[in-house]
């Protein structure tokens, strides 16, 4: 019998005991888990390797969970994010949901309820389509932004001072990354994405 590929979860929390406890819970449900003590380390890994879900604590010293959520949605908008907090902070929950969090969980939490939310978030991740091998380059972001503005390949080539053929190549790569074969589906999947350039 062929094995089913395990879903890979990135877990971020600056408290080692909490990180270990949540990781054990997830592994007991047969998830593959990569743990990170900071948002910065998670983002470094995310630029090199895909995951199916990110679970992050909200209160962390270098970059908080809301900031991490914003970065994740900019880099890999198709990856769902669960926010965990030990504080009953409703405004923060609202901010997280508005920025695209799949759900918001208060510590301490019931393990069964937690796993249900993890499963739900993983299911919801399908909205953005299958995993993309790599984030968009800055040039691809420019091309995609112009596609979403309704520009033709010729118009994009003129704006970016590139050949039409080069624009076509970038367009093809973008569509493969989003796993779409037409502009309508590309617009649906990319419309909520932050297309500002990365440094």
C-alpha positions in Angstrom: 0.0 0.0 0.0 1.4 3.4 -0.9 2.0 5.8 2.0 0.1 9.1 2.2 2.4 12.2 2.3 2.3 13.8 5.7 1.1 17.4 5.9 3.9 19.6 7.1 3.2 22.2 9.8 5.5 25.1 10.8 5.1 25.8 14.5 6.4 29.1 16.0 6.6 30.0 19.7 9.3 31.6 21.8 8.5 29.4 24.8 10.4 26.0 24.5 8.0 24.1 26.7 5.0 25.3 24.8 6.7 24.6 21.5 7.5 21.0 22.6 4.0 20.3 24.0 2.2 21.5 20.8 4.6 19.7 18.6 4.0 16.4 20.5 0.3 16.9 20.1 0.6 17.4 16.4 3.0 14.5 15.8 0.6 12.2 17.7 -1.9 13.0 15.0 0.7 12.1 12.3 1.6 15.6 11.2 5.2 16.4 10.2 6.3 19.4 12.4 9.1 21.9 12.1 9.5 24.0 15.2 10.9 27.5 15.4 11.7 29.7 18.4 11.2 32.9 16.4 9.2 34.3 13.5 12.5 35.3 11.8 13.7 31.7 11.7 10.4 30.5 10.4 10.5 33.0 7.6 14.0 32.0 6.6 12.9 28.4 6.3 9.7 29.3 4.5 11.7 31.0 1.7 13.4 27.6 1.1 10.8 25.0 1.9 7.0 24.8 1.6 4.6 23.9 4.4 0.9 23.2 4.6 0.1 25.3 7.7 1.7 27.8 10.0 0.8 27.9 13.7 2.2 30.9 15.6 2.1 32.4 19.0 1.1 36.1 19.0 3.4 37.5 21.6 7.1 37.1 20.6 10.1 39.4 21.1 11.6 39.8 17.6 8.4 39.8 15.5 4.9 39.1 16.8 2.4 36.6 15.3 0.4 39.3 13.5 3.5 40.6 11.8 4.5 37.1 10.9 1.0 36.6 9.5 1.4 39.7 7.3 4.8 38.4 6.0 3.4 34.9 5.3 0.4 36.3 3.3 2.8 38.5 1.3 5.2 35.7 0.5 3.0 32.6 0.3 -0.7 33.7 0.5 -2.0 30.2 -0.1 -0.6 28.9 3.3 -3.2 29.1 6.1 -2.1 30.5 9.4 -3.5 29.8 12.9 -2.8 32.3 15.6 -2.3 31.2 19.3 -2.4 33.6 22.2 -2.4 33.4 26.0 -4.2 36.7 26.2 -8.0 37.3 25.8 -7.3 40.1 23.2 -10.4 40.5 21.0 -9.1 43.5 19.0 -6.0 41.4 18.2 -8.2 38.5 17.1 -10.1 40.8 14.8 -6.9 42.2 13.4 -5.6 38.6 12.8 -8.8 37.5 11.0 -8.8 40.7 8.9 -5.3 40.0 7.8 -6.2 36.5 6.7 -5.7 34.2 9.7 -7.6 31.0 9.5 -8.5 31.0 13.2 -7.6 32.3 16.6 -7.0 30.1 19.6 -6.6 31.1 23.2 -4.2 29.2 25.5 -4.7 27.0 27.4 -6.8 25.1 24.8 -8.5 21.8 24.6 -6.4 19.4 22.5 -9.3 17.9 20.6 -10.6 21.4 19.8 -7.1 22.5 18.8 -6.7 19.5 16.4 -10.2 20.2 14.9 -9.1 23.8 14.2 -5.8 22.5 12.7 -7.8 20.1 10.4 -10.2 22.9 9.4 -7.3 25.3 8.6 -5.6 22.7 6.5 -8.8 22.1 4.6 -9.3 25.8 4.0 -5.7 26.1 2.6 -7.0 24.6 -0.6 -8.7 27.9 -1.6 -5.3 29.2 -2.7 -4.6 26.0 -4.8 -1.7 23.5 -4.4 1.6 24.5 -2.9 3.8 26.7 -4.9 7.5 25.8 -5.3 8.9 29.3 -4.7 7.6 32.8 -3.9 7.2 35.2 -6.7 10.2 37.2 -7.7 10.0 41.0 -7.8 9.7 41.0 -11.6 6.9 38.5 -11.4 5.2 40.6 -8.8 5.3 43.6 -11.2 4.0 41.5 -14.1 1.2 40.0 -11.9 0.2 43.5 -10.7 -0.1 44.7 -14.3 -2.0 41.6 -15.3 -4.5 42.3 -12.5 -4.7 45.9 -13.8 -5.9 44.4 -17.1 -2.8 45.1 -19.1 -2.0 43.0 -22.2 1.4 41.3 -22.6 2.4 44.1 -25.1 1.4 46.8 -22.7 3.3 45.1 -19.8 6.4 44.8 -22.1 6.2 48.5 -22.8 5.8 49.5 -19.2 8.6 47.3 -17.9 10.9 47.9 -20.9 11.1 44.1 -21.6 10.3 42.1 -24.7 6.8 40.6 -25.2 8.4 37.1 -25.1 10.0 37.8 -21.7 6.7 38.9 -20.4 5.1 35.7 -21.7 7.7 33.6 -20.0 7.1 35.4 -16.7 3.3 35.1 -17.1 3.7 31.3 -17.7 5.8 30.9 -14.6 3.3 32.9 -12.5 0.4 30.8 -13.7 2.4 27.6 -12.9 3.1 28.9 -9.4 -0.6 29.5 -8.8 -1.5 26.2 -10.6 -4.0 27.9 -12.9 -4.4 27.8 -16.7 -6.5 30.9 -17.2 -6.6 34.5 -16.2 -9.9 34.3 -14.4 -8.6 31.7 -11.9 -5.3 33.7 -11.5 -7.3 36.8 -10.6 -9.3 34.9 -8.1 -6.3 33.5 -6.4 -4.0 36.5 -6.6 -6.5 39.4 -5.9 -5.8 39.4 -2.1 -2.1 39.2 -2.4 0.3 42.0 -1.4 2.2 42.7 -4.6 4.7 45.3 -3.2 8.3 44.5 -4.0 10.5 42.5 -1.6 14.0 43.7 -0.8 
